Every structure is written in structure tokens, then in C-alpha cells.
Amino acid sequence: MMSPAFRYAGPPMTLGNMRANGVRRLDVSCWECHHKAVLDVDGYGDDVLVPSFGPRLVCTKCGAIGCDARPNWADQGSRMVSGWMGAYLLCL
């Protein structure tokens, strides 16, 4: 586990910065049941903060509101196909 002294303490990542790093989807996991999905975020603007998605997501497995949303670094450098790839719904 990383020491707290080495954790990133800067501003949250935006979708624009994430895309500039070759990532177009979020890796999402439920805080309650740990269900995982990948969410395509191509329809959102570059200024949207990556952490802003987590509290608005609903797990379709257990119904919990709030998930961990991070860049899907596994996509970095790969050719992405647009479209819905996740099993989560955004709460409005």
C-alpha cells in the first residue's frame, strides 16, 4: 500500500486529460458488492471531473448508489469502439 506521503494531492483528473492520455472509458466498481463495469464517457465534455461520476452511479447488481469511478487504464493505447459498455446507470 502506498504511503500517504506519496499519494497524489493535486486537482482531480478531467475527462479531457484522461482522453489526452489515451483513455476513453471509466473503470467502475460498486462500493457495496464490488460489481465491476466499464463505462463509455464519450458523450461528456472535456471539463467534467472523473470523480464526479462515482456518487451518481447506481449498481445494477445490488442497487447501491455511489461507485468508485477511475480511468480505465487498460484501454490506454488500444483502439476503442464507442458505445455503451457498462452495466451502470447514471442518476440524474
N, C-alpha and C positions, 0 to 999 in steps of 0.2 A: 504494500500500500504506500502511496506517495506521502511524504511528509507534508504537513500543512504549509511549511515554508516554501515549498516548491510548486504549489498549486497556482494556476493562472488566476490573476486578480484583476485583469483588465476588463474592458467593456464586453458585453455579450456579442457573440457572432451574429451577423446578419445573414439573410439568405443570399444577398449579393456576394458577400465574402466567401460563403460556402460554395457558391457556384463558381467563383473565380478559382477555387481550389479543386475544381473538377467533380464536385458532388452535387447531385440534383434531388436527392431524396433524404428523408429523415428515418433513422432507426428508432422505433418507438417501442417502449415496453411498459406494461402496466405495473404500477407500484404495489398493487394488491396480489394479483395472481401470477405476475411475471410473463403474461402472454406477450408475444413479440410480433411486430409487423413492420413493414416498410411503407412509408407514406410519400407519395409524389407531391411536391410542393411547387411545381412549375407555374401554377396559376396565381401565385402570390408574388408581391413586389419585392424588389431587392432590399428595401429598407426594413422589412419585417425581421424581428429578432427571433432567432432559433428557439430560445427558451420560452417564448410567448405561446408556442403551440401546446406544450405539456399540460397546463391547467385546463385547457379547453377540450382535451381529447377524452372520449368515453371508450372504455374497453368493451368490445363486443362479446367477450367471453364471460366476464363477471359483472359488467355494468358499472364498474368503478369510474368515477370522474377524476381525471388527473393521471397523467402518464409522464414518463421520462422521455423526452424527445431530444435526440442528438443527431448531428450529421452522420449519414450512413457512409463512413469512410471506406467501406468495402467497394463502393461504387467509384472511388477515385481512379481516374484513368481508364475506366471502362466505357463502352458505348451504351448510353441509356436509351430506353424506349419510354416515351411519355405514356401516361395512363395511370389509372388507379391501381395501386399495388398493395394497399394495406387493408386491414380489417378493423379500422378505427373510423369513427365519425367525429367530425368537428362539432362542438357545441357552439351555438351562436349566442 
